[in-house]
Amino acid sequence: MDSKIGIRIMATGRYFPDKILTNHDLEKMVETSDAWITERTGIKQRRIAESHQATSDLATEAARIALKKAAISGEDLDGIIVATITPDMFFPSTACFVQKNLGAKKSFAFDLSAACSGFIYSLGVAAGLIRNEVARYILVIGAETLSRFTDWQDRNTCVLFGDAAGAMVLGPNYDDDSLLSLYLRADGSYHNLLYMPGGASRNPATPQTVSSRLHYMKMEGREVFKVAVTKMEEAAEKALELANLKSSDIALLIPHQANMRIIEALIKRFGFPREKVAINLDRYGNTSAATIITALDEAIEQKRVKHGDKVLMAAFGGGFTWAGAVIKL
């Protein structure tokens, strides 16, 4: 990217709630089985937030870990962006609650809604603000409490989702650049395949919308799968092309953790060996905007990637949205 100011990834952090919900637990709740869930999704368990935890609480925990690693405080931040589709409230933004929790007194704060592509979208927005010298240090967070919007009577969707938060601290880099490419797309004509119809201006909360279970996520799984595979492949391919790189240049592929079959299709398409693909879907399920950043932080901690390595990220989510990026650690 042509700018005198590059982007520096200063640190990352992640947080998962302690409560574990296994496939065997779900067998007692809906008509399903561990074998059925594992075969169709690759998920074995997921984390669930405690009743007193909201999205901002998870986000704050991840943020504190990332800030400590970056050796800066909340007071040093100029901006906080929280990618989420499960905010604490419609307003104020979840980012404002995080700002309060961190004591980030000089920071702007806002949420970004792009579903599972939200973290990459937010990374791009933050990078633009730093490049244009609007801000120096920005905290980008992907955080979700999807369990609050999951219909636990719907066996096709309740097996998929979990709660989590991941954070990244970004700053300027005058000698190099950590964001090598960025590709963002959307197509709202698919809006009715993955959505939550109730609670906002289209269907405000009434006794009827509640009794009709409109305040839970709805998904046409087969149709979503078909589009997800092609769009995630597109996102990954375009991100590589924009960075002028080949798949062999990439140290780690981090795909959105939605479904193991989608990940397998991406691996096959680009010929990535399994050891160069980050997968935590089996342990955490689909955590939407949190999947990529938590998987990245986990890979860094496990020393699967090191300073200077190039990482390819690809995501797809409701909207539909899809996004790809190549970063250099």
C-alpha positions as CSV (number, residue, x, y, z in Angstrom):
1,M,0.0,0.0,0.0
2,D,1.4,3.4,-1.0
3,S,1.7,5.4,2.2
4,K,4.7,6.7,4.1
5,I,3.1,5.4,7.3
6,G,2.9,1.6,7.7
7,I,1.0,-0.4,10.2
8,R,2.6,-2.2,13.2
9,I,0.9,-5.1,15.0
10,M,2.1,-4.4,18.5
11,A,0.3,-7.3,20.4
12,T,-2.7,-9.6,20.4
13,G,-4.8,-11.1,23.2
14,R,-7.8,-13.5,23.6
15,Y,-10.4,-14.4,26.1
16,F,-12.7,-17.3,26.3
17,P,-15.3,-17.8,29.1
18,D,-14.7,-20.7,31.5
19,K,-18.0,-22.5,30.9
20,I,-17.7,-25.4,28.4
21,L,-20.7,-26.7,26.5
22,T,-19.9,-30.1,24.9
23,N,-21.8,-32.0,22.1
24,H,-22.8,-34.5,24.8
25,D,-24.4,-31.6,26.8
26,L,-26.3,-30.7,23.7
27,E,-27.6,-34.2,23.3
28,K,-29.6,-33.6,26.5
29,M,-31.0,-30.3,25.2
30,V,-32.1,-31.1,21.6
31,E,-32.4,-34.1,19.3
32,T,-28.8,-34.4,18.1
33,S,-25.7,-36.4,18.8
34,D,-22.0,-35.9,19.1
35,A,-21.4,-37.9,15.9
36,W,-23.9,-35.9,13.9
37,I,-22.5,-32.5,15.1
38,T,-18.9,-33.6,14.6
39,E,-19.5,-35.0,11.1
40,R,-21.3,-32.0,9.8
41,T,-19.4,-29.2,11.5
42,G,-16.2,-30.5,13.1
43,I,-17.2,-28.9,16.4
44,K,-16.8,-30.8,19.7
45,Q,-17.4,-28.1,22.3
46,R,-17.9,-24.3,22.6
47,R,-17.5,-21.7,25.4
48,I,-20.5,-20.0,26.9
49,A,-20.5,-16.7,28.8
50,E,-21.8,-16.6,32.3
51,S,-25.1,-14.8,33.0
52,H,-23.3,-11.7,34.3
53,Q,-21.0,-11.4,31.3
54,A,-21.8,-9.2,28.4
55,T,-19.9,-8.8,25.2
56,S,-18.0,-5.8,26.6
57,D,-16.8,-7.8,29.5
58,L,-15.2,-10.5,27.2
59,A,-13.8,-7.7,25.0
60,T,-12.3,-5.9,28.0
61,E,-10.5,-9.1,29.2
62,A,-9.0,-9.7,25.8
63,A,-8.0,-6.0,25.5
64,R,-6.2,-6.0,28.8
65,I,-4.1,-8.9,27.8
66,A,-3.2,-7.3,24.5
67,L,-2.4,-4.0,26.1
68,K,-0.1,-5.6,28.7
69,K,1.8,-7.4,25.9
70,A,2.1,-4.1,24.0
71,A,3.4,-2.4,27.1
72,I,0.9,0.5,26.8
73,S,-2.1,1.5,28.9
74,G,-5.7,2.4,28.1
75,E,-4.8,6.0,28.5
76,D,-2.4,5.7,25.6
77,L,-5.1,4.6,23.1
78,D,-6.5,7.0,20.5
79,G,-9.2,4.7,19.3
80,I,-11.2,1.5,20.1
81,I,-13.1,-0.4,17.4
82,V,-15.2,-3.4,18.4
83,A,-16.4,-5.7,15.7
84,T,-19.6,-7.4,17.0
85,I,-23.1,-8.4,16.1
86,T,-24.0,-9.1,19.7
87,P,-23.5,-5.7,21.4
88,D,-24.3,-5.0,25.0
89,M,-27.0,-2.6,23.9
90,F,-28.0,-0.9,20.6
91,F,-26.5,2.2,22.2
92,P,-24.2,3.2,23.6
93,S,-21.7,1.2,21.6
94,T,-20.0,-1.8,23.1
95,A,-16.7,0.0,22.4
96,C,-17.8,2.8,24.8
97,F,-18.2,0.3,27.6
98,V,-14.7,-1.1,26.8
99,Q,-13.3,2.5,26.8
100,K,-14.8,3.1,30.2
101,N,-13.4,-0.2,31.5
102,L,-9.9,0.5,30.2
103,G,-9.8,4.1,31.3
104,A,-9.1,5.1,27.7
105,K,-10.0,8.8,28.3
106,K,-8.7,10.3,25.1
107,S,-9.9,7.5,22.8
108,F,-12.7,7.5,20.3
109,A,-14.9,4.4,20.4
110,F,-17.3,2.7,18.0
111,D,-18.7,-0.6,17.0
112,L,-18.5,-2.2,13.5
113,S,-21.1,-4.6,12.3
114,A,-20.0,-7.0,9.5
115,A,-20.8,-10.3,11.2
116,C,-18.0,-12.9,10.9
117,S,-16.0,-10.6,8.6
118,G,-16.0,-7.9,11.2
119,F,-12.5,-8.2,12.5
120,I,-10.9,-7.9,9.1
121,Y,-13.2,-5.0,8.2
122,S,-12.2,-3.3,11.5
123,L,-8.5,-3.9,10.9
124,G,-8.9,-2.1,7.6
125,V,-10.7,0.8,9.1
126,A,-8.1,1.1,11.9
127,A,-5.2,0.9,9.4
128,G,-6.7,3.8,7.4
129,L,-7.0,6.0,10.4
130,I,-3.4,5.3,11.5
131,R,-2.1,5.9,7.9
132,N,-3.9,9.2,7.8
133,E,-2.6,10.2,11.2
134,V,-6.0,10.5,12.7
135,A,-4.8,8.1,15.5
136,R,-1.6,6.6,16.7
137,Y,-2.6,3.6,18.8
138,I,-5.9,1.8,18.0
139,L,-7.3,-1.2,19.8
140,V,-9.3,-3.5,17.4
141,I,-11.5,-6.2,19.0
142,G,-13.6,-9.0,17.7
143,A,-16.1,-10.0,20.4
144,E,-19.3,-12.0,20.6
145,T,-21.8,-13.5,23.0
146,L,-23.6,-15.4,20.4
147,S,-25.1,-17.8,23.0
148,R,-27.6,-14.9,23.9
149,F,-29.0,-14.9,20.4
150,T,-28.9,-18.6,19.7
151,D,-32.2,-20.6,19.6
152,W,-31.5,-23.5,21.9
153,Q,-34.5,-25.3,20.4
154,D,-33.1,-25.2,16.9
155,R,-30.7,-28.2,16.6
156,N,-29.4,-26.9,13.2
157,T,-28.0,-23.7,14.6
158,C,-27.5,-24.1,18.4
159,V,-24.7,-26.6,17.8
160,L,-22.6,-24.0,15.9
161,F,-21.9,-21.0,18.0
162,G,-19.8,-20.0,21.0
163,D,-18.7,-16.9,22.9
164,A,-15.2,-15.3,22.8
165,A,-13.2,-12.1,22.3
166,G,-9.9,-11.3,20.7
167,A,-7.9,-8.0,20.6
168,M,-5.1,-6.5,18.6
169,V,-3.2,-3.3,19.3
170,L,-2.1,-1.4,16.2
171,G,0.3,1.5,15.9
172,P,2.3,3.3,13.2
173,N,5.4,1.9,11.5
174,Y,7.7,4.2,9.6
175,D,10.1,1.5,8.4
176,D,7.8,-1.4,7.3
177,D,4.2,-2.4,7.0
178,S,2.3,-5.2,8.7
179,L,-0.9,-4.9,6.5
180,L,0.2,-6.1,3.1
181,S,-3.3,-6.4,1.5
182,L,-6.9,-5.9,2.3
183,Y,-10.0,-7.1,0.3
184,L,-13.5,-6.3,1.5
185,R,-16.8,-7.2,-0.2
186,A,-20.5,-7.6,0.6
187,D,-23.8,-8.6,-1.2
188,G,-27.0,-7.7,0.7
189,S,-29.2,-9.7,-1.7
190,Y,-28.3,-12.7,0.5
191,H,-29.6,-11.0,3.7
192,N,-32.4,-13.5,4.2
193,L,-30.1,-16.6,4.5
194,L,-28.4,-15.6,7.7
195,Y,-30.0,-13.0,10.0
196,M,-31.8,-12.1,13.2
197,P,-35.2,-10.7,12.3
198,G,-36.4,-9.3,15.6
199,G,-35.5,-6.5,17.9
200,A,-34.6,-3.6,15.6
201,S,-36.6,-1.1,13.6
202,R,-37.9,-3.7,11.1
203,N,-39.5,-5.9,13.8
204,P,-39.3,-4.1,17.1
205,A,-39.8,-6.1,20.3
206,T,-43.5,-7.1,20.9
207,P,-45.1,-10.0,22.6
208,Q,-45.7,-11.4,19.2
209,T,-42.1,-11.2,18.0
210,V,-40.9,-12.8,21.2
211,S,-43.4,-15.7,21.0
212,S,-42.5,-16.2,17.3
213,R,-38.8,-16.5,18.4
214,L,-37.7,-13.7,16.0
215,H,-35.0,-12.6,18.4
216,Y,-32.8,-15.5,17.6
217,M,-30.5,-16.1,14.6
218,K,-32.0,-17.8,11.6
219,M,-29.9,-19.6,9.0
220,E,-30.5,-21.5,5.8
221,G,-27.5,-23.8,6.3
222,R,-27.1,-25.4,2.9
223,E,-27.5,-22.2,1.0
224,V,-25.0,-20.4,3.3
225,F,-22.5,-23.2,2.8
226,K,-22.6,-22.9,-1.0
227,V,-21.9,-19.2,-1.0
228,A,-19.4,-19.3,1.9
229,V,-17.1,-21.7,0.1
230,T,-16.8,-19.6,-3.1
231,K,-16.6,-16.2,-1.3
232,M,-14.0,-17.3,1.2
233,E,-11.9,-18.7,-1.7
234,E,-12.4,-15.4,-3.5
235,A,-11.3,-13.4,-0.4
236,A,-8.2,-15.5,0.1
237,E,-7.2,-15.4,-3.6
238,K,-7.7,-11.6,-3.9
239,A,-5.8,-10.9,-0.7
240,L,-2.8,-13.0,-2.1
241,E,-3.1,-11.2,-5.4
242,L,-3.1,-7.8,-3.9
243,A,-0.1,-8.6,-1.8
244,N,1.7,-10.0,-4.9
245,L,2.2,-13.3,-3.0
246,K,1.7,-17.0,-3.6
247,S,0.2,-19.5,-1.2
248,S,3.7,-20.9,-0.7
249,D,4.8,-17.5,0.7
250,I,2.3,-17.8,3.5
251,A,3.4,-19.2,6.9
252,L,-0.2,-19.7,8.2
253,L,-3.7,-19.6,6.8
254,I,-6.4,-18.4,9.3
255,P,-9.8,-19.1,7.9
256,H,-13.0,-18.1,9.6
257,Q,-14.0,-21.0,11.9
258,A,-17.5,-21.6,10.8
259,N,-17.6,-25.2,9.5
260,M,-14.8,-27.8,9.0
261,R,-16.1,-28.6,5.5
262,I,-15.7,-25.0,4.4
263,I,-12.1,-24.9,5.9
264,E,-11.3,-28.2,4.1
265,A,-12.5,-26.7,0.8
266,L,-10.2,-23.7,1.3
267,I,-7.3,-26.0,2.1
268,K,-7.9,-28.1,-1.0
269,R,-8.3,-25.0,-3.2
270,F,-4.9,-23.5,-2.2
271,G,-3.0,-26.6,-1.4
272,F,-2.1,-25.6,2.1
273,P,-0.6,-28.4,4.3
274,R,-2.6,-28.9,7.4
275,E,0.2,-27.8,9.7
276,K,0.0,-24.3,8.0
277,V,-3.7,-23.9,8.8
278,A,-5.0,-22.5,12.1
279,I,-8.0,-24.5,13.3
280,N,-9.7,-24.1,16.7
281,L,-13.2,-24.7,15.6
282,D,-13.4,-28.1,17.4
283,R,-12.8,-26.4,20.8
284,Y,-14.6,-23.1,20.5
285,G,-17.2,-23.3,17.7
286,N,-18.1,-20.4,15.5
287,T,-17.4,-17.2,17.5
288,S,-18.2,-14.9,14.5
289,A,-16.0,-11.7,14.6
290,A,-13.8,-13.3,17.3
291,T,-12.7,-16.4,15.4
292,I,-9.7,-15.0,13.3
293,I,-8.1,-12.9,16.0
294,T,-8.4,-15.6,18.7
295,A,-6.9,-18.1,16.3
296,L,-4.1,-15.7,15.5
297,D,-3.3,-15.0,19.1
298,E,-3.3,-18.8,19.9
299,A,-0.9,-19.4,17.0
300,I,1.5,-16.7,18.1
301,E,1.4,-18.1,21.7
302,Q,2.1,-21.7,20.3
303,K,5.0,-20.3,18.3
304,R,3.4,-21.5,15.1
305,V,4.3,-18.1,13.6
306,K,7.1,-15.8,14.3
307,H,8.2,-12.2,13.7
308,G,8.3,-11.6,9.9
309,D,6.0,-14.4,8.9
310,K,3.1,-13.7,6.5
311,V,-0.4,-14.7,7.6
312,L,-3.4,-15.0,5.3
313,M,-6.8,-14.4,6.8
314,A,-10.2,-15.1,5.1
315,A,-13.7,-14.6,6.5
316,F,-17.3,-14.8,5.4
317,G,-20.4,-13.8,7.4
318,G,-24.0,-12.6,7.4
319,G,-24.9,-9.8,5.1
320,F,-23.4,-11.4,3.2
321,T,-19.9,-10.0,3.9
322,W,-16.6,-11.5,3.0
323,A,-13.0,-10.3,3.5
324,G,-9.4,-11.3,3.1
325,A,-6.1,-9.8,4.3
326,V,-2.4,-10.6,4.4
327,I,-0.5,-9.4,7.5
328,K,3.2,-9.6,8.3
329,L,4.0,-10.2,12.0
